[in-house]
Amino acid sequence: MSLRKRYRYLFAASSGILLFCSFPSVNFFPLAWIALVPLLVALDGVENWKFTFRIGYVAGFLFCAGLLIAIALLYPYANIFVTILGYLLLVGYTALYFAVFSVLVYHFPWKSGILFPFGVATIWVSLEWLRGWLLTGFPWGNVGYSQWNYHAGIQIASIAGVYGVSFVIVCFNAGVALLIRQRHLWRKELVATIIPFILAVFTLVYGYVVTGRSANNETESIEVALVPGNISQLDKWNPTKYPEIFMKYLNLTEKAAKEQPDVIVLPETTIRGQVLSGEWANYSKHFKQMLDRIGDIPLLVGATDNEKSGDIYNRAISVSSNGEIQGKYAKMHLVPFGEYVPLADFLPNFIQFYPFEHGKTHNLLPLKNVSEEQGEELLTQVGTSICFESSFPNHFRQFVKRGAAAMGILTNDAWFAGTALPELHLAMAPMRAVENRISVFRCANGGFTCAIDEYGRVYTRFVTPKTSDEFLIAEIALSDGKTTLYTRYGDWLPILCALISLSLILYLVVMRLQKTKST
């Protein structure tokens, strides 16, 4: 291998590592603004598209291998060879998007000028969006999420979603790379590099202005008690542990009720549906006795819920203070191979003993307390996103469009205890809050329990398995009913980018055919 080729591989590897370091748990977010520069420089003057593909794949593989290492550590719940194979397949698949990106940049007809940085950003965002829905979707690792704890840098998400943040960052990377690639003609390329810089500055100034104004906002709010429980996944899987876990949640709920919150929230798959339906009489009795003791406080609980047909759903259920079920939402985006098995007739079920069914509608959940003095009182209606669903921005916004006054994320992150994945999952919640300008409360067994304001700021302490706190009381501001551009129009930017990219591909194909005919 020639020295030049080695340097190209080294540059590509540098991009993968730099990008990984901008995400949790390293969280050095400024690196994302230059992480793709080495890869883009390495693509300059490459001899053929096959080598370009390999360069891009190296960058993508290193980034995704670091980001998704927690998948390989699922071996307590499945055969270690299966988890490693699944990890390698997922990393190999997601790395393909970097490789395809590199090939498209290689074929991009404009190697300089202002079209280059904007074209590169357009291609990148198109592929991020494609990855978010192809094969049921895997939107983890979008470049925009690297900025999750840099509040000024993510406010543009209210206009164009997380894809807008990605677009600005990649455009800036391409501008810097262009200046390096064309350094001998830097005066000629100055405009092409200054405009991405101006776009980045505008994005940050807009963010600082918006977050600065937010200090004067006064809105109606409710007080929420978040009770994560923080049960280990091995205990949750052990049927003999359920009575102990059940009583722990009842005791914690009673402790939280002493703070007199408006609603108490329990995480994903905390309660069995048979308890709420009365099918398990003994458990139901204890549950109702607990409700009597805590008084006029409704619950929002994560539950595995059995239908008479035998179908099982992963649900969020609203329970009034007198024990009546007020509403149910069934998880719509299930985790492949974790909650259901794609092509189940041909593949074994590696992780779950039984699959969940997909939910069908974005149901809002009313929170009601019932007392003899006041009768029935509706506090508000909230939307709930269950675990993996919070990574799908278009899914999340549907609840807000339907009128949710606040959004809850109920999750069980205990699968990945001791890895960076719970924090990676957390990083998506601030983006969902900004995209829809709505408060988000997060109740996570084995993960990060907290509350996030409509500007993406975590304004409470974290409750995690490592903290001594057993629950969190948070004041949640309710929406004023106004909707953002993103809430109204969704993924308009990546769809536009995809259309432009598709047009570019068709243009390149036509040009190639014409060239073939002429020869």
N, C-alpha and C positions, 0 to 999 in steps of 0.2 A: 504494500500500500504506500502511495506517495505521501510525502510530508504534508502537501496541501490537503489531501483527503483526510489525513489524520487531524489536522487542524479544524476542518469542517465538522468532523464528528465531535471534537472537543467543544467547539462552539455550541453545537446542538445540545450536547450533554449539559453545558453550562446553563442554557435556557431552561431545560427541564428542572435543574436543581434550584435555580433562582426563583422560578415560578412556584415550586413546592415551598420554598422558604417564606413566601409571601402569604401563605395560608396557615391556618392552625395546624400544629400547635406552635410553630415558630412565630407566625403572626407579624413578620416584619413587612408590613403592607407596601412601603415605598418601592420594594424590589419589583413589584408587578409592573411598575412604570418603565422598567428597563429590561425585564426578564426575557422578552422575545427578541431583543436587539441582536444578541449573538446568533440566534437561529436565522434571522432575516439577513444578517451579514454573510452567514455561511452559504445562503442560497444564491448569492450573487456570483454569476459566472459558472454555475454548475454545468457539467457537460451534458447530462441527459436526465430525463424525468425519473428514471429508476433509482439513480443515486440520490436525487432529491427526496424521493419517497423514503429511502432508508434514513436520510438525515432527519427528516421530520419524525420518523417513527422512533428514533433514539430519544429525541427530546420528549415526545409524548409518553414513551414507556417509562422513562425515569421519573417524570412528574407524576404519572398515574400510579406507578409502583409505590412511591412514597405516600401519596395521598390516600390510597386504598389498602394499605398494609393490614388494617384491622380486619379485612375480610378473611385473610389467611389465619387470623387468630380466633376464628369461630370454632376451632376444633373441639372445645368442650361440649359442643352441641351437635357435632357431626364428625364423621371420619376425617382425620387430619389430611389424608390424601385427597379427599373430596374438596375440603376447604381450600387447600393449596391449588388444586386444579381450577376451582371456581375463581380464585383470586387471579391466577395467571390468565385465564380466559377473559375476565373482565378488564384487566389491565391491557391485555393485547387488543381487545376490542376498542377501548376508549383511546388508546394510542393511535389507532387508525385515523382518527379525526385530525391529529397533528400531521400525519403523513399526507393525507388528502389535501389539507391546507397548504402544505409545502409544495405539492405538485401544482395546485391551482395558482399559487404565487409564481412558481417557475414559468407557467404558461401565460401569466398576466402580460398583456401586450404593452403596457405602459411601465417601463422600468425606472422612470424618473418623473419629476413633476408632481403637481398636487394630486393627480389621480392615483398615484402609487399608494400613499398612506391611507387614503380613503377607500381605495380598492381592497387593500389588505384587511382593513377593519371590517369592510362589508363581507368579505369571504369568511373571516373568523366568526363573526356573529351569526352568519347563516349556518355554519357548522355547529355552533353551540345550540342554536335553536333546533336543528335537525336531531342532534343527540338527545334533546329534551323530550322528543316524542317518538322517535324511531324505536321499534322493538319494545314498546310500552314506555320508553323514556328513561334516561339516566342523566339528569341535569346537574349532577355533582361536579364541582371543579370549574364552573364558569369563572372566568377571570374577575368579573365584577364582585364576586363574593370575597375576594382577597381584601377588599376595603371595608368589610363589615363593621369594624370598630373605628373607622375614620369617618365620622359623621358628615363632615362637609363634602366628602368625596362621593357620597351615595345619594344625595338629595335629588339628583337628576333622574333617579329611578321612578319618581312620581310622574314623570313624563314618558319615559321609554323603558321602564323596568330595569332589571338587573342587566339586560342586554345593552341598554344605553350606557351603563357604567363600563361594561366590557368594550364597547365601541370606542369610547374616548380613550381608554387606556391603550388599546391595541393601535389606534391611530397615532397616539403619541410615540409608542414604540417604533412604529414604521417610519415616522418622521425622523427620529434619531438615527435609525438604521440607514435611512436614505442619505443623511448628511455624512455618515461614515463611508458608505459605499461610493458616494460621489464627491468625496472630500477634495479632489482636484478641481472640481467644478462647483465649489461650495457657494459661490456668489449666484450662480445660475439656479441652484436648488434652494436658495434661502427662503423664498416664499413658500415652497412646498414643505419646509420644516417649521416655519413660523406659524402657519395656519393651524396645524395640529397643536402647537404650543398654546396658541390663543384659545383654541377650543378647550384645552385642559384648564387653563386659567379661568375661563368663563364658568366652567363646571364647578370649580372650587369656590369662586367668588359667589356664585349663585347659592352654593351650599351654605357658606358662612352667613349670607344675608338671610336665607330662609330659617336657619336654626337660631339666628339672633332674634328674629321677630317672634319666634315661638314662645319666648319667655313671658309674653304678655297675655297668652291665651288662657281663658278661664272657661271651663266647660263642666257639664254635669258629669258625675262619676259614681262608680260603685266600688265597694270594698270587697276584695276577693281573697279568700284563704286558699293557698296552694299547698296541697299535702302530697308530696312525691312518694313517701314511704321508703324509697331507696332499697328495695328488695333485690337481692342478687338473682341473676337469671337462672342459676342452677336451682335455687330454692323455689322460684316461680314454676319451674318445670317439674318439681317433685310434688306429686298429688298429695302425699302425706303432710306436706307443709301448708296446704291451703288453709286449714282451720286456724293455724297460728298467724298466717299472713292476714287473713280476714279479720281476726280480732285486733291485730296491730292497726289496721286501717280504721276500724271503729274507734279504738282508743285515741288515735291521732286526730280523728275528726272531732271527737268530743273536746280534746285539748284546744284545737283551733277554734271551735265554737265559742269558747270562753272569751275570745276577742271580739265577739259579736260582728262578724263580717256579714255582708249581704248574701254571699254565696260561698260554698266550699267546693273545691275542685279536686278530684282524684284522677290519677294518670291513666294511660291506656291499659286496657285489660286488667283492671283492678278487681272488678266485681263480676261474678258469673250471672248471666241472665236468669238462671233458675232461682237466684236469690230474690231478684226484683219481681219475678212473676209469681213467687210463692210456691214454686214446685219443690224447692228445698225448704221444707217447713221450718226446720230448726234454725237454719241460717236466716231465713226471712224474719223469724221472731226476734232474733238479736238485732237485725238491721232496723226493724220498726221500733224496737225499744230505744235504740240509739237516736232515731229521729225524734222520738218523744222527749228525750232528755235534752237535745240541743235546741229545741224550740223552733221558732219561725225562720229557719234558715234552709233554703233549697240547696240541692246538690247538683253538680255536673260531674258525671262519672264515666270513666272508660270501662267498657264491659264486653265480654264475649257473650253473644246473644244467640240463643237457639230458637229457630222457627219450628212450628209444628211439622213443616215439610221435611225437617231434618237438616236444612241449611243452617250454617253457622256464620255469623257476621261479627266483624270487629267494629264496635259501635261506641259512640258518645251518646249518653242518655241523660236527659234533664229530668230530675226527680223533685217534685214539689216538697214543701216542708211537712206535708201530711202523708208522704209516701207514694203519691200518684205519679205515674210516668206522664210527663208533659210533652215530650218529643224525643225522637231518635234520629241519629244520623249514622249511616253505615259507611265505613271507609270504602272509597271508590278506587284509589290507586293502591293496590296491594303490592307487597314486596315479592318479586319473582323468586321462586325457590324457598322463600321464607314463609309466605302466607298462602301462596298457591303455586302450582307447578304448571308452567306453560307446556303444552303438548303432553298433558298428564298421561295420556294413553300410551306414550312411547318412552317416557322418562320416569325413573323412580322418584319418589318424594324424599328428598334428602334431609330436610330439616323438620317440618311439621308432621305430626302424626295424622292430622286432618287438615284439609284446606278451608280457607274462608271463602265466602262468596263476595263478589263485587257489589258495592252499593250502587244505586242508580241516580239519586237526586241530591242536590246541595240543600239539605234541610237546615233551616235555622232552628235553634233550640230556645224556647221561652223559659225564663227563670221566674218561678212563682213561689211566693210564700203564702201560707194559708193560716190564719188565726181566727179564733172565735170572735175577737173584738173587731178586727178590720175586714174579715172575710178574705177573699182572694185578691192578691195584689201582684201585678206583673212588674218585675223590676226592669227587665229589658230582654231583647232577643240577641243571641250571640251566634256566631259561626264557629265551627270547630274543624280543625285540620288534625288528622290523626297520623302522627309519626312521619313516615316517608312522604306523605302528601304535602307537607310544608315546603318541599323542594320544588313544587310545581307552581310557578307564579300564576299561570292562567287559571288553574284550578282554584287557588286561594282567593283570587279576586271575585269569583262567582258569588261567594257568600256576601261580600261587601256590596256587590251590585244588587243583591236581594234585600239589602237593608240591615245587615248586621251592625250593631252598635259597637261591638268589640269583637276581637277574634281570639280564640283559645287554641293552643297547640297541646294536645295530650299525646304523650309519647313514652315509649319504653326503650331507653338507650342502654339498659343494663347488659344487652348483648355484647356491647363493645367497651365494657368497663376497662379502664387502664390504657386506653388508646386515645388517639386524637379525634376519632370519629364523633363522639358526643359534642365536641366543640365545633367540628365541621357542620354538624347538624344545627347547632345553635346559631352559627354564622348566617344561616339563611333567614332566620326570623326577623332581624332588623331590616333586611331588604324587603320582606313582605310588608312590614309596617310602613316603610317609606313609600313603597309602590302604591299603597292604598290610603295613606295618611290615616291609619287606624291603630289604636292601641292593641297590643298583643300580650296576653299572659301565657306563660309557658310552664306546664306542669310535667316534669320529666322524671320518671323512675330511672335511677342510675345515670342521670345526666345533669343538665343545668336547668334548674327551676328559677324563674325570674319574671320580671315584667318589663316591657319595652314600650316606650312612647311612640307617637306617630312619626317621630323624626329618627327612629331607629336607635334611640339611646336607651341602654339598659340602666334604669334609674333605681333599681333595688339591688340588694346584695344577692349573691348566688347561693342557692341551697343545693348542695351536691352530696354524694356519698361520703365525701371527705370532711364536710362541715358538721358542726355540732347541732345546727338548727334542724328541727323536725318538720317545720312548716314555715310558710312565708305569707305575711299579710301585705297586700298591695292595693293601692288606690288606682283604679283603672278609669281613665278618662273615656267618656262615651263619645261616639262620632256625632258631629253636628249635621250629618246627612249629605254634606258636600262630597263629591267624588272627584278623584284625580283624572288626569288625561289617561293614565295607564288603566285605571279601574274601568273607564268607559270604553276604551278601544283596545286594551290588551296588548298583544305582541305585534303591534303594527310595525315597529322598527325591524325586528328580525325577519318578518314576512317580506317587507320591502327589500331588505338585504338579500333574502333568498331569491326573490324575483330578479333582482339585478344580477346576482351570481349565476342564476340559470340562464339568463340572457347572454352573459359573458361566455358560458360554456357552449351554448348553441352557436355563438359567433365564432368561437375557436374551431368548432367542428366544421362549420361551413367553410371557413378559411382553409382548413386542412384538406377538405374535399376538393376545393377549387385548385389548391396547389397540386394535389395528386392528379387531377384531370389535366392540368397544364403540362405536367411532366410526362 
